[in-house]
Amino acid sequence: MKTKSIILLIGLLAMVASTATAQFNRNLQYFRYNDARGLNVYEVSKTDTVGYDGLQVRVGGDFAIQFQGLSQDNLAGNLADMGGNFNLPTANLNLDVQLYDGVRMHLRTYLSSRHHEEAWVKGGYLQIDKLDFIKPGFAENFMKIARITVGLDELNYGDWHFRRSDNARAIYNPFVGNLIMDSFTTEAFGEVTLLPGNFIVVLGLSNGKLNQNVIVNDNTDNKMSFYGKLGYQMPIGDEDNFFRITGSWYTNNGTSTGTYLFGGDRAGGRYYGVLWAVDGEGNASGSDFEPRFNPRFRQMTAIQLAPSFKLGGLEFFGLYEIINNGEDQGNGNFNQVAAEALYRFGGRDQLYIGGRYNAISGERNEGDPEIKINRINIGGGWYLTKNILAKIEYVNQEYKGDGWQSSKYDGASFDGIVIEAAISF
């Protein structure tokens, strides 16, 4: 861990420790646990099960490391050889603070990540579930179903971001990789969530910017991003079984904003060194974000349908997504499908086996040759405790379609075994 990261960690802990009224690691209101208890938790329930007892501070963290044994090839034969070895470990520092009755703050810092060497703040938000700070009982009936969230952090577009690995927080993800088109971005946003009964309604807006700045020039065409979600989640029998289906949308018509929905995770891709090409002198180079795919549409409209359920040990998560570009920008389009099926077993459901299929297809501009990417993951895992997960998977990813011709992706594929250990608390 870098010296700067250690200094930051010590400083934050000292600051928290100096708060005399703070009580550490107590239960927080309307909070998703950062361990196995957070599995299959989407929007946190509005049921008020934790009483307010003054300022509470919860200090948490995540650590993940993989042993990767992958091989790769393409038609040009110019992809780098990869050996079996450990990847760079990743680490997060999480601060969750109960500031007032029904008011909570979250802050996550990436202490170690693939793409950034230095420690840096991923993002944070203020979550408001009661307005008693205005006046006791203010808008009480409305706030029984409503939640207001503001900050600079990930947007509640779709359901995939509740399951994906967020740098070192890999304990919710049954596999190592995230989706090929990974809908995740951190932007300045505000959203309202309504949870009446079994229904879910989300309305939000953001400034559409991943990298925040106030400079404008002749090429600036900033527009707001608008997004939302409609859904229904029904418990089946006991509280652990459920059926859920949601539809989400995201749109931005600016040509200098809104391009980050599938390219906003600055922590890098989950498989290391894949699709790195070798030049004539034997030097390998590539992107830290391989093997994900970002359509980079400058006027984007995305729609995602996500059904999921849990019934006994059987668990399913599905996704169908459509992404379109504006007519002035080429009218390109892509589709993505994903289907993940798991079976959890053991006395505490601490073991699981399963598989995931993920595929995209489409064209960057209307009339362009089609490009396709397919991936299969097969594997299983063991929750040694609610905070420790060990998992192993076989992954195979292939690039197909005429749109890859004359590039390193033409006929490319990689496959092999990856083992990951994840700790979250």
Stockholm file with secondary structure:
# STOCKHOLM 1.0

chainA/1-425         MKTKSIILLIGLLAMVASTATAQFNRNLQYFRYNDARGLNVYEVSKTDTVGYDGLQVRVGGDFAIQFQGLSQDNLAGNLADMGGNFNLPTANLNLDVQLYDGVRMHLRTYLSSRHHEEAWVKGGYLQIDKLDFIKPGFAENFMKIARITVGLDELNYGDWHFRRSDNARAIYNPFVGNLIMDSFTTEAFGEVTLLPGNFIVVLGLSNGKLNQNVIVNDNTDNKMSFYGKLGYQMPIGDEDNFFRITGSWYTNNGTSTGTYLFGGDRAGGRYYGVLWAVDGEGNASGSDFEPRFNPRFRQMTAIQLAPSFKLGGLEFFGLYEIINNGEDQGNGNFNQVAAEALYRFGGRDQLYIGGRYNAISGERNEGDPEIKINRINIGGGWYLTKNILAKIEYVNQEYKGDGWQSSKYDGASFDGIVIEAAISF
#=GR chainA/1-425 SS CCHHHHHHHHHHHHHHHTCTTCEETCCCTTCCCSSGGGTTCCSCCCCCCSCCCSCEEEEEEEEEEEEEEEEEECTTCCBCCCCSEECCCEEEEEEEEEEETTEEEEEEEEEECSSCSSCEEEEEEEEESCCTTTSTTTTHHHHTTEEEEEEEEECCCSSGGGTSCBTTBCSSCSSSCCCSSCCCCEEEEEEEEECCTTEEEEEEEECCCSSCCCCCCTTCCCCCEEEEEEEEEEECSSTTCEEEEEEEEEEECCSSSSCCTTTCCTTCCSSSSTTCEECTTSCEECCTTTTCCCCCCSSEEEEEEEEEEEETTEEEEEEEEEEEECGGGTCCEEEEEEEEEEEEESTTSCEEEEEEEEEEEEESSTTSCCEEEEEEEEEEEEEEETTEEEEEEEEEEEEESGGGTTSTTTTCEEEEEEEEEEEEC
#=GC SS_cons         CCHHHHHHHHHHHHHHHTCTTCEETCCCTTCCCSSGGGTTCCSCCCCCCSCCCSCEEEEEEEEEEEEEEEEEECTTCCBCCCCSEECCCEEEEEEEEEEETTEEEEEEEEEECSSCSSCEEEEEEEEESCCTTTSTTTTHHHHTTEEEEEEEEECCCSSGGGTSCBTTBCSSCSSSCCCSSCCCCEEEEEEEEECCTTEEEEEEEECCCSSCCCCCCTTCCCCCEEEEEEEEEEECSSTTCEEEEEEEEEEECCSSSSCCTTTCCTTCCSSSSTTCEECTTSCEECCTTTTCCCCCCSSEEEEEEEEEEEETTEEEEEEEEEEEECGGGTCCEEEEEEEEEEEEESTTSCEEEEEEEEEEEEESSTTSCCEEEEEEEEEEEEEEETTEEEEEEEEEEEEESGGGTTSTTTTCEEEEEEEEEEEEC
//
